[in-house]
Amino acid sequence: MAFAVPNPKAMLANRGYDSDWFRQDLLLRGILPVIPSRKGRSSTENRLAALQRPQSH
């Protein structure tokens, strides 16, 4: 994968790029994937985010 920016720190993409292998490839290259999850996708990220939300009582 070639990038227009020499050393990107993050990559902003649409839901079409939401796949585990794509996210993993970016992370291995030191690039933070900023990609919204597809509708109906159950991912570890979503579950972790829900656990980290402050509870309002």
N, C-alpha and C positions, 0 to 999 in steps of 0.2 A: 504494500500500500504506500503510495507516494503522497506527501503532504505539501501544500503550497507554502506553509510556514515551516521553517527549518526545525524548530524544536517546540512543538505545541505542548501545552501543559494540560489542556482539556479539549474535548471534542463535543460540540453541541450538535445533536442530530434529532431527527423526528422518529416517531414510533416504528417506522419501517426498518430501522437499524437495530431494534431491540431483539438481540439474540445473545445467548450465553457465549458462543464462540467469538462474536464480534467484541463484546465487552471484555472478554478475557484477553484477546489480542491487543486491545488498546492498553489494558493494565500492564501487560508484559512489556510494552513499549514505554511505560511510564506516563501514560496519558489517561487522564480522568474522563471516563465516559459520562456525559450529561445527556441522558436519553430517557424520555418518559416511557414507562412500561406500557405494553399493549393492553388493551381492555381485556379483562378476564384472565390475565396472567397472574399466577400465584408464584411469587419469587421470594427468596430468602430476604432480599432487601426490604420488601414491603412488610414482611412479618417483623423484622428487626425494628423498622421505623415505628411500627405500631407499639411495640414493647417499650420503646424509648420515649414515647409521648408522655408528658406529665398527666397524671390522673387528676381529674377535678371531682371533688366529693362535695 
